[in-house]
């Protein structure tokens, strides 16, 4: 067992969890990754253990020795309502029991439809089921902090993209066809500004929040490049590839039809407002406090294309 004073436990080995792992390794921190399979594509020095965190005792065992616990795990998208609350509550209880600090990665669902920029001071006004769930979970975590049960900090991102990110609105439905010279499939209206967070920036930001004493007890929007339209993103992707731009936008009706056969698509329909109106996140609070800025969009897209190219050649 590594020195418990600095031991870091990351729950979830998806794109966010592994981006956190990358950042921790770059800082020379001992890391344990916890997931349901006990397998993950990580460097040899990373400890990987299997645990079913829907079982409170397994969650507790996985947290043993942790000084910092990163909550980057989530159930399948179509099982959020029934499974997400117990998953997060078990990690909160386990973190408190071992005396760890809890760092939670979240999205922006809890705010609901917002006119103007989305910032940390907004009320939780979601009318969607998943938005209201996110609001309840965030409130419970911050209440645990306020009651002195454990230190909690929350980092929020918009829709993310980057290496390892497949199931995102800026994921494989965009990059795989583009790399094959076909039509990239975006979501909703292509000509509205939309904030996308680069996954590496998200992981780096969560680690930074963990290390900053004054960050705890608060919500922080992680550094995110200025919003541009999906059409502009698509044009940049095809420009990097040296190809003529070909893209389409899948609307609410098509998403609903897809939902007849695909549970994840069905669950996306209620969130379509994000792609039918401007969706612009403000991350200035984080940058002003800690100095970290977002990776420039062109650079982030270039790195993402390079990852997808290697992924498709495997």
N, C-alpha and C positions, 0 to 999 in steps of 0.2 A: 504493500500500500504506500502511495506517495505521501509526502508531508501534508497532513490534513489542513494545515494553515493556509494552503494555497490550492487545494485540490478542486478541480472544476468538473462538474458533471453536466453533460448535455443530453437532454431527453429529445430524441428524434434524430434520424439520420437522413432527413430530406435535405433539400437545397439550403434551407436556413440553418439547420443544425450543423451541417458540414461546413458552411461558411463561418460559423462561430468557431468550430474546431480549427479551421485553417488559421484564423486570427489568433487563437490561443496558442497554437503551436508556434506561430511566428514570434510570440512573446515568451516562449520557453516555458509555458505552463503545463503541468501534468493534467491530462484530460481522460475522462471516461465517457464513452458514448453508450447510451441505453436505448435499445429498441426491442421490438417483438421477436426479431429473428436471431439476434446475437451476431449478426454479420453486417459489415459496412465497409465501403471502399475508403479506408483511412490509412495514414502512415503507420508503420509497425509499432511506434512508441505509444500509440493510442490504445487504451484498454477498451474493449467492447464487451458488454454483457447483455444477456437476454433477460427481459423482464416484461411481465404483463402489468402495466401500471394501472389497469382497472382494478387490480387487487392491491389494497392499501399496504399489505405486508411486503409485497414484492417492490412496490414503489419505495417503501422505507429502506429496504435492504439495498436498493440501487443507489440511494442517497448517502449511504454510510461513508463517513470521512470527507464529505463535501463541505467546502467553504462557500462555494457559489454553485447554484443550480440554474441552468438555462432551460426554460420551458419553450421548446421549439417543436413539440409533438402535437399532432392533431389526428382525430379519427378521419376515416374517409368522408369526403364532403357531404355525401347524402346521409351520413349517420351523426352529423354534428349534434342535432337536438337531443338525441337519446344518450350519446356517449361522451360528449365534450365536457359537460359539467363535472362528472365524476373523475375523469382523467385529470383535469386541472386541480380539483379539490384535493385529490390524493397526493399530487406533487406539492401542493401548498402545505398540507399537513406533514408530509415527510420532510420537507425542507425545514419547517419549524422545529420538528422533533430532533433533527441533527444539528440545529443551530446554524443553518446555511442562509445565505442571502438568495433571494429568488428574482431572476431576471426573465421577464415574459415578452415574447415577440407576438405582436398583434397586427391586425389590419385596421381599416377605417370604417368597418360596417356599422359600428355603434352610433355614429353621428347621423345616419340616415341621409336624406337628400338635403344638400346644403347649397344655398345661394352665396356665391363668393368663395373665397379660399377656405380650406378646411384646416383649422388650427386647434391647438390643445384646449382652448378656453370654451369651445362649443359645448352645448348640452348634448346628452345622449337622446336623440330624437328619432331613432330608427323605428320604422313601422314594419320592417321585414322580420321574419322569424329569426334568421341568423344574426341580424343586427341587434335585435333585442337580447338574444343569447350572449353575444359579445359584450353588450352593456352590463348584463348581470354578472358575468364572469370578471370583468374589469373592476366593477364596484366591490365585489367580494374580496378580490386580491388587495385592493387599496385599503379596504376596511381592516383587513388583517394587519396591514402595516400600521395604520392609525391606532389600532388597539395594542400595538407593541408585541404582536405575536412573532413577527419576523420582518426584516427589511425587504421591501418589494419595490422594484422599479419596472416600468412598462415602456418598451420601445415599439412604436407603430410605423408601419410602412404602407405605401399604396401598393397596387398590383406590382409584383416584382418580376424580374427577368434576369437572365445571366446564366453562367455555367451551372449545369445540373437541373435547371428549371425547365421542366417539360410541360406540366399541366397548369399553364397560366394563359391569360389572354394574350400575353406576349411570350409564348412558348413554342412548342413544337408545331402548332398549326400555322405559325408564321414562318419560323426559320427553316423547317424541313422542306416545305414546298419552295421557298425562295432559293435554297441551295440547289434544288433540282430544276431550277428555271421555270417553276410553275407559279400559280397564283397563291400569294400569301393570304391566309384567312384571318382577318381581324374581327373584332366584335363591335356591333352597333355602328354609330355614325363616325366616319373616318375624319371628319373635319371639325371636331371639337377638341379643345385642349384637354389632355389627360396626363396626370402624373404617373410615372412609372419609377419604381425604386430598384436600383441595381443591387442584386442579392449580396455581392461582396460588401457594399456599403452598409447593408442591413446587419450582416454578421459583425463587421468591424464596429458598428455603432453600439450593438448590444454589449460587446466586451468593454467598450469605453464607458458605457453607463454603469456596468458592474463595478468598475474601478473608481468611480467618482462618488464620494460620500454624499455630496449635496444633491445628487441625482435622485436618491431614493425617496419614495413616497409621492412620486410625480409620474406624469405621462410625458413622453418625448416623441415627437415625430422625427424619424431618422433622416439624415441628409439625403435629399432627393433632387435630381436635376430639375430645372425649370420645365414646366409642362409644355409639351408641344402636341400637335395633332397626331393621330395614328397614321394619317397619310404622310406626314413629314417623317415619322419613324420608318415607315415602309420605304419611302424614297431614299432615306439614308442607308437602309439595309441593302437595297438593290444597287445603290451607288457604290458601296463598299465591295459588292460582288461584281461590279462592272457589267451589270445587266439592266435591261429596260424594266422599269417598275411594273409589276402586275399584282394587284391586290383587290380584295373584296371585303365587305363588312357583313357579318352575319347578324341579322336583326332579331328582335324579340320573337317574331312569328316562327322563324326557322329554328331558333333555340327551343321553342315550345314543342315543335315537331320532333326535334332530336330528343327531347325529354321523354317522349313516349317510349323510347328504346334505351336511353342512357340515363341512369339516375343522376349522374353529375350534371348533365345538361339541364335536367328538370330543375335541379336546385339552383342553377344559374339564373333562371328566368326572373326571380324576384329581385336580383341584383342588377338587372339590365339598366336601371336608372343611371348607373355610373357611366354608361356609354351612350346615353340619350341626351345628356346635358354636360356642360363643362364639369370636369372633375379635377380640381387643382388643390394639391396639398401644400401647406406652408410648413417648412422645416427650419425656419429661421431661428427659433428658440434654441435648438440644439447647436447650430453653427455659431450663434453668438456666445453660447455658454462654453463650448469646448473647442471651437475652431475647426472641427472636421467639416469638410464640404463634400458634395457628391462628385463621383467620377463623371467627367464630361460625357455626354450622351454618345458622341461619335466613338470615343475610346471604349466605352462600355459595350456598345453594339459590336464593335470590332472583336473584342475579346469573346463575346457571346458567339459570334459567327465562327471563330476559331475553335471554340469548344464543340459546337454542333458539327463542324466539319470532321473533327476527330471522332466524335460520338458515332456519326454515320459511317465512318470507315472501319469501325470495329467488326 
